[in-house]
Amino acid sequence: MQCNTESEGMQVAFVTTVSFPDRDGVVQLQYAVAAGNEREARREIERRLINQELYNYSIADIRLATSSEVASLALKPGAIKLLN
């Protein structure tokens, strides 16, 4: 995905896997994040988790979204979408 806006700059879609511990082990959730680069994607997902007062997590993976994922996501610049 590529979005071009003056205020946001060029953005692409990243798929981020976040792990949360629970009493039965670990839960992994995937989020799509529109950001300028991997570092910005990481910062944005961390900012949103902290705003939700979620502190006990780890970011297991950040990767560029595939072309088929991009087509189905329809993310706006700066957006995050829970995938699972």
N, C-alpha and C positions, 0 to 999 in steps of 0.2 A: 504494500500500500504506500502510495506517496501522496501527501497532502502538501500543498504549497500555500501558505498564507504569510502576509508581511510580518505579523506579530509572532507567529510560531516558527517560521522557517520551514525547511524541508523536514518532513517527518515520515517515518516508516513504522511498520507494525512489528512488534516483538512479542513472543510468547514466553511468559515468565512462569516458572514452577516454584511455588512457595510451599514449604513444609511446616506443619504445625503439629506439635505433640498432643496426643490425647491419651486417655487412660488405656486404650487398646493398642497403642503404638503411635504411628505417625499418619497424619492426613495430608495429602498433597492436593493443592488446588492450582489450576492454571488460569492465568489472566493474560488477556491481550492488552498490550500497552502501546499507544502511539507516542513515539518520541524521536528525537533527532539522532540519538545513538544509544548504544547499550548502557552507558553510564547514566544518561538521562532517564532511561526506562527504569533502571534500578532505583534511582533517587525518587522517582515519582511513585513507584509501588511502595517503597519504604515510607514516604511521606503519608500516603493514604492509609497504610496499616497503622502507623503511629496515631494518626487522627482518629482512628477507630479504637484506639487504646489496645491494640494488639502488639505485644512486645516479644512474645516467646515464639519467634518464627525464624526460619532460615530460607534464603533464596537459593534453591537447589540448581536452577538453570535459567538462563536467558538466551534466547535464540531468535534469529529473524524468522518471521512467519513465512510459511510457504505461499506460493502464488494462489493455491486453492483456498488456504486459510484466509488470505487477504481478501479474496473475492467474497467470502461469506461474512467477514467481520464488519465491513463498512464502518470503520472507526473514524471519528472526527479527530482533528488535531488535539492532543492532550488528553484524549479519552482512555479509559480503562474499562475492560469488559471481562466479567467472570466467565470462564469457558466451561467449567465443570463443577 
